[in-house]
Amino acid sequence: MSLFQAKAKAGAEAELEAEKTPTSPRRFAAADAAIMGGFLLFAFLLYNGLWLDLKDGYLWNSASDQNLWEWFFSVTADNVLHLRNPLSSHFQNHPLGVNLMANTAMLGIGIPLSPVTLTFGPTVTWAIALTGGLAGTAAAWYWVFSRHLVTHRVGAAIGGAFVGFAPPMISHGNAHPNFVAWFVLPFIALLVFKIARGERPVRNGIFLGLLAAYQIFLGEEPLLIFAMAFAIFAIAYFATNHREFPPMAKPLGIGVGIGVLVALVLCAFPLWWQFFGPQSYQAIEHGPVGNDTAAFTRFATQSVAGQPQAAADVSMNRTEENAFFGWPLIVLMVVITVWLWREAFARALAISMFVMAWLSLGVQIVVVHEETGIPGPWKLFSELPLFESLLESRLAMGCIPLIGALLALATERVHAVASNLPEVPGERRFPLRLLWIGVVVAVLLPIAPTQLIVKDRPPTPRFLADGTWRSYVAPGGTVVPVPLPSSGESEPLHWQIDAGLGYSMPEGYFVGPSGPDDKRGRYGAIQRPTSIIFDQIKQTGVPAAITESQRVQALEDLRYWNADVLVLIPREHQDAFRTTVDLLLRKPAEFVDGVWVWDVRTITP
C-alpha cells in the first residue's frame, strides 16, 4: 500500500482502504513469474526481427542511432578490456576525442555488459538493452504497483504493461535505450515514500543514493523528467494534506540528504568530467520543440491504430513521438480523474499528469500547427541550467507512470465496488469487472505496439572488414572516410567496429562543444574546410572546382587528422567525390577490395 493512500480517505473510503491493505508482504508467486515472463516475451516479439538477424539486422526507424549506440557499447567494452578511462574515447573526432559522459553512452549498461559485447558483438548488447529495457521497466513498475499501491495483480499488471509499452516508450525503443530503461525509477520513488513514512531513513537514504547514482549512468534526462513529475505530485498532494508534512519533514531531510550525499560521492568525478572535462559542453540548444496539442490525441506510428502520416505531421521524427496516447485514453483519464478526485493520492497523480502534459507543450501553445500566442509554462524553465538542454516534448513521458498508476488504482476500485454489489437471489451479479476489462482493452488496444521494423544494413566494405586497411595505416594513424562521418553519415562507425576498433577517425557522430572556447553543445565535430567540401558534393553531386589554396588546406587538414588513407565506397555521387579528391591530392585513387583508396602517407606539401 502506498504511503498516502491510507491517510487520504475517511469514513467508508478508509474502510475500503483497510480492506485492501495486505496483512503481510506478498511473496513472489507463479502468477508474478507469469506476468513478468509475459512482459519479456512480448518485448522479444517486438524485437523479433532484430533477434533473428543479429548480424545484419538494423532498426529502420533508428536512422543513424543504432550505429551510434553500437559504437558506444563497443568503445566502452574496449575501454574496460584495456583498463582505460571509460568516460572518454579517441576512436572518433581524432585527435580531440569524445567525452562519453557528456553523451548518452549509457555506461550503466555498457560497462556490466562488456563481456557480452566483447564475446558476441555490440548488436547483441543493443538488442539486450532495448528488449530488457522495455520488459524490465514493465516488470519493475508491476512489482512496485502490486506490492505497494494495489492488492490485485490484474490492476498492477495493467499499470506495469502500460508503463513498459506506452507509445512514447516504443517510439524511443527504435533508437534510445536510455529512454526505455525505466526499471530503477519506481524503486527510487518507493524509497522516498518509505523514508517519508519514517522507515529506516539512514539505510533507505543510502539505497536511494545508490539507485540515483546508477540511474545517472543509465540516463540523466529520464531521471530529471521523473524528478519533475514526482515533485509536482508531492506539491499537489501536500497542498490539500499539509498536516501530513511536518512529521515527514525530519525523516525526509535525513534520508534524502544522505541519498544526495551518496550519489554525489559516487558521481562527483564523472559529473565533473561531463561538464568540465575534455570535450565537455555546458548545454545544447534544440530550439522550441514542444508538443503540438494534436500529438496527444493521435495514434503513434508503431501502434495497432497507427497513423504514420498523421504522427509525422506533429513530431520531430519516428523516435520522438513523445505523446500520442490516443483520444480514447485521454477521455478515460479524464473520467478516472473525476471519479477518483476525492482520493488525495489519485488526485495528486492526476494533477501531476496534466501538469507534465501541459509543460510538454513548450514555450508556446500550438494547436494543429497554429501558434496561439499563448505562452506555455515551460517558458519559466526553458533557460534554467540543465532544463535548457531538455527536449520539452519529452516531458510528456513523465505522464506514463502516472497513467499506469491511475489505471492500477481504477482497476482496484472497480474490483472493490464489484465485490460490494448486493446479490439478488436468482439473478446473476452485474459483470462490472468484466465490463471494466473490456473498457481497458478497448482503450489500450489501439495504442498497443506493433513489431518494430528491421531491415538489412549495408555490408562493411571488404577493405575494412577483411583487414586490408592494416597495410595502409601506421600505429596512431587514421582512416578518413569520404565524406567524413557525421549524424547523417554514421555507417563509418559500423565499419570501425567491424575492423575491431583498430583505427581512429576524424569528426563523427556525437555531441561535443562548438569550439575550444565555446561550451555550447553541438552534434558532431567542428568541420575542417575539406570536410565541408565533401558535404557540398554530397548535397549537390557536383565535383568541386579545386583551387591551389584548397589543395594546401586539404594537406593541412590531413596532417591535423594524422591521416594515412582516405576511403570512398561505391555510393551515390562517387564519381564527383573521386574526381574532387584526385584534384585535391593530385593523385589518382586505387580500387582495392571494393573501395577507392588514396594512400596519403607519402604526400608532401
TASULGI-V211186 format. One record per pair of residues at least 12 apart in sequence whose ideal C-beta (glycine too) atoms are under 6 Angstrom apart, sorted by sequence separation. I is the first residue (numbers start at 0). GAP is how many residues later the second one is. D is the distance in whole Angstrom. If there is no record, write none. Layout:
BEGIN
i={I,I}
gap={GAP,GAP}
d={D,D}
END
This chain:
BEGIN
i={4,87,112,297,363,510,86,190,297,336,362,584,74,86,141,144,361,377,417,141,144,360,362,417,74,190,361,362,190,300,580,141,358,506,577,140,294,358,362,489,0,108,293,484,299,137,140,291,413,484,486,137,187,483,484,485,186,299,478,484,528,529,137,297,477,568,136,183,295,298,477,529,294,566,567,294,295,527,133,296,361,472,553,566,183,463,290,359,540,564,565,71,296,359,464,542,550,75,79,564,359,459,463,540,358,359,486,542,543,72,76,180,486,542,545,562,563,459,485,545,133,355,356,536,76,536,76,177,184,143,355,356,557,129,139,178,355,536,72,132,136,140,133,136,139,143,352,129,132,135,483,73,128,132,72,352,200,204,208,212,351,554,203,207,211,215,482,69,72,195,481,482,197,200,204,208,212,348,200,204,208,212,482,505,69,194,195,205,348,68,194,348,194,345,53,290,53,290,335,289,321,105,289,321,322,103,287,291,292,293,321,335,287,321,50,49,479,477,479,46,477,481,476,477,478,479,480,481,43,476,42,478,473,42,472,42,471,471,39,481,38,38,38,288,289,290,35,240,289,288,282,283,285,290,107,282,460,107,64,106,107,236,331,61,235,60,61,328,58,232,235,327,235,232,231,325,25,325,30,34,228,231,467,228,471,21,462,462,19,461,462,169,461,462,166,460,460,166,303,304,303,174,302,303,173,1,1,301,170,301,170,167,166,100,228,100,101,224,100,224,98,101,98,98,96,95,86,2,2,2,167,280,278,165,162,281,283,162,280,280,162,161,158,161,158,158,157,158,155,154,157,154,60,154,149,148,151,149,140,144,151,169,166,164,7,7,7,4,3,1,93,58,59,58,59,56,57,57,15,55,55,45,49,45,48,45,102,102,90,93,93,97,90,91,89,92,91,91,70,63,66,73,77,63,66,66,92,67,63}
gap={12,12,12,12,12,12,13,13,13,13,13,13,14,14,14,14,14,14,14,15,15,15,15,15,16,16,16,16,17,17,17,18,18,18,18,19,19,19,19,19,20,20,20,20,21,22,22,22,22,22,22,23,23,23,23,23,24,24,24,24,24,24,26,26,26,26,27,27,27,27,27,27,28,28,28,29,29,29,30,30,30,30,30,30,31,31,32,32,32,32,32,33,33,33,33,33,33,34,34,34,35,35,35,35,36,36,36,36,36,37,37,37,37,37,37,37,37,38,38,38,39,39,39,39,40,40,41,41,41,42,42,42,42,43,43,43,43,43,44,44,45,45,46,46,46,46,46,47,47,47,47,48,48,48,49,49,50,50,50,50,50,50,51,51,51,51,51,52,52,52,52,52,53,53,53,53,53,53,54,54,54,54,55,55,56,56,56,56,56,57,57,57,60,63,69,69,70,70,70,71,71,72,72,72,73,74,74,74,74,74,74,74,75,75,76,77,81,83,83,84,84,84,85,85,86,86,86,86,87,87,88,88,90,91,91,92,92,93,95,95,96,99,100,102,102,102,103,103,103,104,105,105,105,105,106,106,108,109,110,110,110,111,111,112,112,113,113,114,115,115,115,115,116,119,120,120,121,121,122,122,123,123,125,127,127,129,129,130,131,131,131,132,132,132,133,133,134,136,141,141,142,144,144,144,145,146,147,147,148,148,150,154,157,169,169,172,172,172,173,173,178,178,180,181,182,183,186,190,193,194,229,232,233,234,237,237,237,238,238,240,241,242,245,245,246,248,249,249,252,253,253,256,257,257,258,259,260,262,263,263,263,279,280,284,335,336,337,340,341,343,384,393,393,395,395,397,397,399,400,400,401,403,404,405,405,406,407,408,410,410,412,412,413,413,414,415,416,418,422,423,423,423,423,426,426,427,432,441,445}
d={6,6,5,5,6,6,5,5,6,4,6,6,4,4,5,5,5,5,4,6,6,5,5,5,6,6,5,4,4,6,6,3,6,4,6,4,5,5,6,5,5,5,5,6,5,5,4,4,4,6,5,6,5,4,5,6,6,4,5,6,5,5,3,6,5,5,4,5,5,5,6,4,4,5,4,6,6,4,5,4,5,5,4,6,5,5,5,6,4,6,4,4,6,6,5,4,6,4,4,6,4,5,5,6,5,4,5,4,5,5,4,5,6,5,4,5,5,4,5,6,6,6,6,5,4,6,5,4,5,4,4,6,6,6,4,6,5,6,5,5,4,5,5,5,5,5,5,5,4,4,5,5,4,4,4,4,4,4,4,5,5,5,6,3,4,5,4,4,4,4,6,6,5,4,3,3,4,5,4,5,4,5,5,4,5,5,5,6,5,6,6,6,3,5,5,5,6,6,5,5,4,5,2,5,4,5,5,5,5,5,5,5,6,6,6,5,6,5,5,5,5,5,6,5,6,5,5,4,6,4,5,6,6,4,4,4,6,4,4,5,5,4,5,5,5,5,4,5,6,5,5,5,6,6,6,5,5,3,4,5,4,4,5,5,4,4,4,5,5,5,4,4,6,4,4,5,6,5,6,5,5,5,5,5,6,6,6,4,5,4,6,5,5,4,4,5,5,6,6,4,6,4,5,5,5,6,5,6,6,5,4,5,4,5,4,5,5,6,4,5,6,5,4,5,6,6,5,4,6,5,5,4,5,5,5,4,3,5,5,4,4,4,4,6,6,5,5,3,5,4,6,3,4,5,5,6,6,4,6,5,5,4,5,5,5,4,5,5,5,6,5,6,4,6,5,5,6,4,5,5,6,6,5,6,3,6,6,5,6,4,5,5,5,6,6,5,3,6,4,6,4,5,5,4,5,5,5,5,6}
END
